[in-house]
């Protein structure tokens, strides 16, 4: 592994009448060279503190941080070979684009020819060729973020740190910029750690997602594994949306089980043999339910609410005494049902995940 956090803790001492706070609690994390890893979680979960510990902006209360075989736990920020892109662009308003990007190279006393070469190269990389003499107030929000990214990349860091860099952009620009960040990261093959509370950013950008909660890591894995196979209610609820359905195993065999729930029976795939009578919680993503064709569904439900979204109809329904939500996206089945209507549903049970209770 290229970057390792070994049992890292950060405890902030009491202050202002508030008792000590354990912001990062015994975190161990291993990152491969060239990976983009996202630290994801709600406000106060410890993701930004973890990033600041990696970058040297905070000192761990315990544990070690190892980069490429070297213990950097005690190294100051400027000696770690890392660059940070902050939530606020932190662009110098009195410097033009070229001067902003070249700032770090000037501090390092690079030669004029080296500065021109590297700034020109990174301007092309972030698609800002021709903008070198522009003032910051002549740039859009997306262009300013590209300048901030270029200023970090021009130093050719070993690790690129990004602290919610897109939070100040509107939705369309965020979508464009996350695509650009991923393209640039893959082009350079640069090890990157990205902090966000936005699940879409995490899913679309990452090689690995690290879900954090209350200072600890809840789950680590590729985006598709985190979404499809959450290991807790917290992860399932934070990554996307989920209906949690309580059920009891009525039949079990090798790799399959029948669960009684929602006034019916659902067959699911299992990774272990579940004892008959075992209570489980099914994680039903909204897209796993759809309106059945010609009444062939396995679940009957009453419509409580329907909402037309253009590319989908979102329903709130009642089945087996429980309220669920689902999204119908199939064009042939996107008929609006009024509240009170009884509908047949089919469940894509082959990809239903379960949690043991």
Residue pairs with C-beta under 8 A, 6 or more apart in sequence:
1 30
1 31
1 32
2 31
2 32
2 33
2 34
2 35
2 67
2 68
2 191
3 29
3 30
3 31
3 54
3 65
3 66
3 67
3 68
3 159
3 191
3 193
4 29
4 30
4 31
4 64
4 65
4 66
4 67
5 27
5 28
5 29
5 30
5 50
5 53
5 54
5 63
5 64
5 65
6 28
6 63
6 64
6 65
6 66
7 26
7 27
7 28
7 62
7 63
7 64
8 24
8 26
8 27
8 28
8 29
8 50
8 53
8 60
8 62
8 63
8 64
8 65
9 22
9 24
9 25
9 26
9 27
9 60
9 61
9 62
9 63
10 22
10 23
10 24
10 46
10 49
10 50
10 53
10 58
10 60
10 61
11 20
11 21
11 22
11 23
11 61
12 20
12 21
12 23
13 20
14 20
22 215
23 46
23 49
23 215
24 46
24 49
24 50
24 53
24 60
24 215
25 46
25 214
25 215
25 216
26 63
26 216
27 46
27 50
27 63
27 215
27 216
27 217
28 217
29 37
29 50
29 210
29 217
29 220
31 37
31 191
31 193
31 208
32 191
32 207
33 68
33 191
34 189
34 190
34 191
35 191
35 192
35 207
35 208
36 182
36 185
36 191
36 192
36 193
36 194
36 205
36 206
36 207
36 208
37 192
37 193
37 194
37 206
37 207
37 208
37 209
37 210
38 193
38 194
38 195
38 196
38 201
38 202
38 205
38 206
38 208
38 209
38 210
39 47
39 48
39 50
39 51
39 193
39 194
39 195
39 196
39 210
39 212
40 47
40 196
40 197
40 199
40 202
40 209
40 210
40 211
40 212
40 238
40 239
41 47
41 197
41 211
41 212
41 213
41 218
41 238
42 197
42 213
42 238
43 197
44 214
45 212
45 213
45 214
45 215
46 212
46 214
46 215
46 216
47 195
47 197
47 210
47 212
48 163
48 164
48 195
49 58
50 195
50 212
51 161
51 163
51 193
51 195
52 58
53 59
53 60
53 65
54 65
54 82
54 159
54 161
54 193
55 77
55 80
55 82
55 84
55 161
56 72
56 75
56 76
56 77
56 79
56 80
56 82
57 77
57 84
59 74
60 73
63 73
64 71
64 73
65 71
65 72
65 73
66 72
67 80
67 81
67 158
67 159
68 158
72 79
72 80
80 158
80 159
81 157
81 158
81 159
82 157
82 158
82 159
82 160
82 161
83 104
83 151
83 152
83 153
83 155
83 157
83 159
83 160
83 161
84 152
84 161
84 162
84 163
85 148
85 149
85 152
85 160
85 161
85 162
85 163
85 165
86 148
86 163
86 165
87 163
87 164
87 165
87 167
87 168
88 168
89 144
89 145
89 147
89 148
89 168
90 148
91 100
91 136
91 144
91 147
91 148
91 151
92 99
92 100
92 103
92 136
93 135
93 136
93 137
95 103
95 136
96 132
96 133
96 134
96 135
96 136
97 123
97 128
97 131
97 132
97 133
97 134
97 135
97 136
97 139
97 147
98 119
98 123
98 132
98 133
100 136
100 147
100 151
101 119
101 122
101 123
101 147
101 150
101 151
101 154
102 115
102 119
102 154
103 151
104 151
104 154
104 155
105 114
105 115
105 118
105 119
105 154
105 155
106 115
108 155
110 118
118 154
118 156
119 132
119 150
119 154
120 129
122 150
122 153
122 154
123 129
123 131
123 132
123 150
125 150
125 153
125 184
125 187
125 188
126 146
126 147
126 149
126 150
126 153
126 180
126 184
127 146
127 180
128 143
128 146
128 147
128 150
131 139
131 143
136 144
136 147
139 147
140 173
141 168
141 169
141 170
141 173
142 169
142 173
142 176
142 177
145 165
145 166
145 168
145 169
145 177
146 177
146 180
148 165
149 165
149 181
149 184
152 160
153 160
153 184
153 188
153 190
157 190
158 191
159 190
159 191
159 192
159 193
160 185
160 190
160 191
160 192
160 193
161 192
161 193
162 181
162 192
162 193
162 194
162 195
163 195
164 195
164 196
164 197
165 177
165 181
165 194
166 173
166 174
166 177
166 178
166 196
166 198
166 201
167 196
167 198
169 177
174 198
174 201
178 201
178 204
178 205
179 204
181 194
181 205
182 204
182 205
185 192
194 201
194 202
194 205
194 206
196 202
199 238
199 239
199 240
202 209
202 223
202 239
203 209
203 223
203 227
203 239
204 223
206 222
206 223
207 222
208 220
208 221
208 222
209 220
209 221
209 222
209 223
209 226
209 239
210 217
210 219
210 220
211 217
211 218
211 219
211 220
211 226
211 234
211 235
211 238
211 239
212 218
213 234
213 238
218 231
218 232
218 234
218 235
219 226
219 230
219 231
219 232
219 235
221 229
226 235
226 239
227 239
227 240
228 351
228 353
229 353
230 236
230 239
230 242
230 283
230 353
230 355
231 355
232 355
233 244
233 281
233 355
236 242
236 244
236 283
236 353
236 355
240 285
241 285
241 286
241 325
242 283
242 284
242 285
243 283
243 284
243 285
243 286
243 322
243 324
243 325
243 326
244 281
244 282
244 283
244 284
245 261
245 262
245 281
245 282
245 284
245 322
245 324
246 261
246 279
246 280
246 281
246 282
246 357
247 259
247 260
247 261
247 262
247 266
247 279
247 280
247 281
247 282
248 259
248 260
248 261
248 277
248 278
248 279
248 280
249 257
249 258
249 259
249 260
249 274
249 275
249 276
249 277
249 278
249 279
249 280
250 258
250 259
250 260
250 265
250 276
251 257
251 258
251 276
252 258
252 270
252 273
252 274
252 275
252 276
252 278
253 273
254 273
255 269
255 270
255 271
256 267
256 268
256 269
256 270
257 267
257 268
257 270
257 274
258 265
258 266
258 267
258 268
259 265
259 266
259 267
259 268
259 280
259 282
259 354
261 282
261 320
262 299
262 319
262 320
262 322
263 299
263 300
263 319
263 320
263 321
264 298
264 299
264 320
265 298
266 282
266 298
266 347
266 349
266 352
267 349
268 282
268 349
268 352
268 354
269 350
269 352
270 354
274 280
278 356
279 357
280 354
280 355
280 356
280 357
281 354
281 355
281 356
281 357
282 352
282 353
282 354
283 352
283 353
283 354
283 355
284 324
284 326
284 347
284 352
286 314
286 325
286 326
286 327
287 326
287 327
287 329
287 348
288 326
288 347
288 348
288 349
288 351
288 352
289 299
289 324
289 326
289 345
289 346
289 347
289 348
290 326
290 328
290 329
290 330
290 333
290 345
290 346
290 348
291 297
291 328
291 330
291 333
291 335
291 343
291 344
291 345
291 346
292 298
292 343
292 344
292 345
292 346
293 333
295 344
296 344
296 346
297 343
297 344
297 345
297 346
298 345
298 346
298 347
299 319
299 320
299 344
299 345
299 346
299 347
300 319
300 342
300 343
300 344
300 345
301 317
301 318
301 319
301 324
301 342
301 343
301 345
302 317
302 318
302 319
302 340
302 341
302 342
302 343
303 315
303 316
303 317
303 337
303 338
303 339
303 340
303 341
303 342
303 343
304 316
304 317
304 318
304 323
304 339
305 315
305 316
305 339
306 313
306 314
306 315
306 316
306 336
306 337
306 338
306 339
307 313
307 314
307 315
308 336
309 327
311 329
312 327
312 328
312 329
312 334
313 327
313 328
313 334
313 335
313 336
314 325
314 326
314 327
314 328
315 325
315 326
315 327
315 328
315 337
316 323
316 324
316 325
317 323
317 324
317 325
317 326
317 343
317 345
318 324
319 345
326 345
328 334
337 343
